[in-house]
Each structure stands twice: as C-alpha cells, then as structure tokens.
C-alpha cells in the first residue's frame, strides 16, 4: 500500500472528468446532428426487470451489446474474455485459458481458481444460471444480445449476484419464415472461425433454430529450452479446436402459450494457459528485454479437454391479467481436464518444478424457477416466484514429475450445493412520471464437502447461510426523453469452501453481503439522434470472500475481509453524426479498497518481487498487510469506443469501416501490491473494412484484432519466480458472411 498522502495527491476527480468529457464531445455531436437528415437511433430494449422495457425507463445501470459489435469482436475466434473492457466497469480474465473465465463488475469479483469456486458476478445464459465458473466460457455465436447489469440483482435473477449479472440471449426461433446465415473467417496463426444458423418454421405452431460454431487456432508458441533433458523441447502449444452447437425448438399454438426448448453442447481440445517463467524484469513491471511471445522454456505438458452439454425448457402462459413462467434447466460437464507447467520454466531457470492438473470427474446442475407476473392496467403491478438450485461436482487434482512426466499424486473430492429462494417485487406508479420499484428475496444456501480419494485424512464438512436481500428504486421522467433514477440494493453470496489440501484442515469462508447505492440519468437527445447515460455508485461488501494465492509455500487460501468499499461512475454515449456515421463512447471509474487492518497474506516466495505493502515475518514466511489495497483485477479506468462509417454505393451496396477500441488502466494481480505483479495498462483495438452487396445478403471484409500488437502480462504466478501469462496476439484476416 502506498502512503496515504501519495494516493490523495494523485486521486482523480471522477465526476469532474466525466463532465469535461461530455462537454468536450457535445459540440461535435450537435454539429453533426444539425447537418444530417432525420435518421434516428433505435430504441434500446433490455430485460433487467425480467420483462422487455426501454432502457431509459429502467432504474439500473445496464449496457446492451448488439449483434454487430459481438460479431466484430469475436471474428478472430476469441473466447468470452474478449468482452473485457468492451463495456464500462466490466473485466474478465482467466488463468485456465478458454475455460473458467472470472468476471468482475465495478472491480468486484473473485480470483479463486478452485474447481468449486463461486463468483459474485452471475452469468445467465438463455435464462439459466451457469453457476460453475467452468461453464461460463461457452462461445459467442448466434446471439440476440448481451446485457451487463451492474450492482446487486438478486431480487429477480438466480443466485450469487451481489456484483451484477452478465446475461446472454440467443437468437430465438421464429415462425415468420426460413432464414439464416453462414459466417467464415480465417487469419494469422492458422486461425479459422465458422459459425452458421438456420431458422425453419415447422407448420403454423412450431419453429426450429439450429446454430453451430467451429473455431481453430494453430499452435503458435514453440518450447525452446536450454535443458537437454527437457522432454518437451521443440513441441508447440497455445492452439485450440473449440466446437459448440445449439438447437432450439419453439412451440406457440396461440397467443396464450409459448414453449421454448433448448439443447446445447461444447467440445474443446487445446492448450491450457501457457505460463512463462521469469518474463517480468525485476524491479519493474516491464517484460524482460528480448521477450518473444512465440517461445517458452517450459518443461511440462500443456493440454486441456472440455466437454459439456445442457438443456432447458422455458414455458410461459398468458392468463389475461397475469403471466406464468416456468424455467427448468440442467447443465452437465462430461469431461474437464486441464494440465500445465505452473512454474512456467525448466530445470535451468526454476528453483523447483510444479506441474499439476485439475479435472471434473462428474458434474450435474439442476435449476427450477416458477414466476408469476401481473399485467394490470392500473398503477400497481408485481412479480413473485420461487427458485431452486442443486449442483453436485466431483473434482480431481493431479501432480506430475516434470522430469519423467509420471503422475505423482491424485485426489478426489466432492461438493454438493442446495439452494432455494422466494422472491417478489412491486412496481407502483406514484404519478404519470414517478415510478417506485421495490423487491425482496430470501435465500438459503447449503453446501457439503467430502474429501474422498488420495487424502491423508479424509473428512466431510457442511456449511450454510441464509439472508434476506432487496432493492428499492425511484425513476422520474423529467421529460419524454429524459429520466433520472436512484436505487439502493443489497446482495448475498453464500459461504464457500477453500481448496482442499491433504493433511490440512478444510477451510471455508463466511457468506458475504453487499449494500449498493446508485443514482443516474438517461436521456435521448437531438430528436433521438444521440443518447447518453450517466450513473454514480458506492458499495460496501461485508465479509468479502478473497483468495490469497502463491507465496513461498504455493498455497491457496480462501479468506474473508471485514469490509471492502467501491465507488465510481459510468458514462455511455452514442450518436448518429450523420445517417451513415455512428459513434459510441463508454467510460468508467472504479475506486476499490480493502478495509481490514488485521488481514495479512503471504507475498512472493522467490524474494524477487518488490512488495509495496508493510511486511512482517511470521515463522519462516513474509506477509503483507493489505489494508487499503485495491481489489485484484480491478482497473480504475475503463474506456471503450466504437465508430462505424458507411459509404452508400449503387444498387444499395455499401462500403463500411468499423473500429472498436478498449482501454483498461493498471491492475493488481494479487491481494498484495508489488512493483513486478502490477499489470500495465492495456489498449486493444479492432478494425474491420467491409463491403455489403445484394441488399445486405452478402458481406466480405478484412479485419484485425489487437491491431497494434500490444503485449502485456495479464496475470502472474509468484511462488518461485517472476512468472506471468500474456494477452492474445494480433490477428489479421478476412471474413465472408452470407445471409439467406
């Protein structure tokens, strides 16, 4: 932790910066709007309150990502982590490659990489919660939109939502006619991406939509080791083959009943995260001189296999003044095995080798929601429901000898999780312009953990927790185009087990609760040729579950901080400067702080890093006081911008240029602060030059992702050297899409 005076002297004024930003951009928006015709921005429709509403009327900070943006950023076959910093206050990272993404909203998340880890950001895919972090990496294809809801959302959404929700909605089957698309792209590193969908009406009441995806990247990193005994010298890694499919069946016999059935599956074969030993220059957070992303000196295996499948039934009945909804979901992991050389080096540059693997032997998740919603014409309406969740997961852990590749250890453990909740919300129109919303949820969460095979002292332990949470908000329509709102909400995340270790007590962390305050303004401007939203927020988390990793003993510990605090703002703006020139800008500021004077965590075991916190020696280990430190993986600043310029041609054809850029400021890799394990700021941009013809039926384009080729360490391993892993490389390629 830096001295308080140094922090205060550099503390930015977020509100002042936002005002300056808006005022600086306003003349350009106004001038462009005056010069254009009557083109307007489309209405942004969100489902933050479990029903379709204009985003301007919803008292929640929410961002909607549309298909064009989603397709552009995923063109090179990137996984769900590509969404990081694409909207304000959202960060995503993973130390497991294309699986196990960890989400953070407003700096609030969880760096735990345990098979049994829970997260305060919930991912909801087609109205079904994906609780295990292993499930949250399902690829991006054939989506209607992605919604990012910031702040506690527990009243109406699933479970474990104290930080927010990321909600994926697939393009649904339609009775309107046969249509679909084929989308192909190829690029550097032997990257190939193909996705397609077809919608088929089957009579007057049934419709089928089938979507599929195949992604490939060649092994572009070569093992080059100075150790002649290295078994892996000359091998290549960092490639993947990722395949997914979705089948949806719609049954709508009349306007009173609707049933949507969903089956989906994923099959991944490739590399786990590639750890790179000693890539950070001691005394700095620079990469070492001569660093080559295309080589690594590892002496362990690197592989990952993942199979999953799931299904859901989403039924709704229109009962006149009410609607009834039943959502049944099941998710299963058929196989998960990820193996890597954790130290990232070989016998010539690593004090002691660590090669491990984790896996899932058996998994099943069942969820059921029943919800009723009123549709009264009067001022009062309500929603109420019940929710049940059950998950059983058996996790495996392996140890290996890097010199011989022989397996040296194996453990098997199991966690069972049962949770249920009752919830309700009220919406009351106090006047034509002032609306009150209130919600309440009671949740009970129970977990049982069993140490099974391979432990020196197998044992079982049960933990549980229950909590009532809620929200209260006011939304005032200042004019037909402008509304302001204020919201207070609380969130809850149940108790969690730590990583099981043979010969040690099974640890657990207490439940955490969050209280959030938020206020904002949303407006359509210039006859709906521009729009903006601005929100300020403050939250306090009690007993936040944090993960201390590494140190000299390389032990992962799940701990509670007495309190952590976050505050900041989000700004989003979009404008049609002309009919064919659209721009957007998003900015967020997140100031987070751990507040627990008694909390200490182990620092780097190698002695090579330079801690910035007060250090004390306990036994043979060094421990840092983390009171006042920011939360890990919590950038203060995120900025995102997009622009699309279309040039109309004859016969309705179009030449266009689309670009998107995202920036996040520096981050801490761990709970303690050090010079070396502070990730530098990251700026990544994409560019797409395309040509549409045939009335929009065909499109061909050239693209690049991470166009500037910026290379940054995005995470680290600290137990015996300055090990890190990096962001995805620059990809340049071509794309073709056909719609029918």
Order of alpha helices (4+ residues) and beta strands (2+ residues): alpha-alpha-beta-beta-beta-alpha-beta-beta-beta-beta-beta-beta-beta-beta-beta-beta-beta-beta-beta-beta-beta-beta-beta-beta-beta-beta-beta-beta-beta-beta-beta-beta-beta-beta-beta-beta-beta-beta-beta-beta-beta-beta-beta-beta-beta-beta
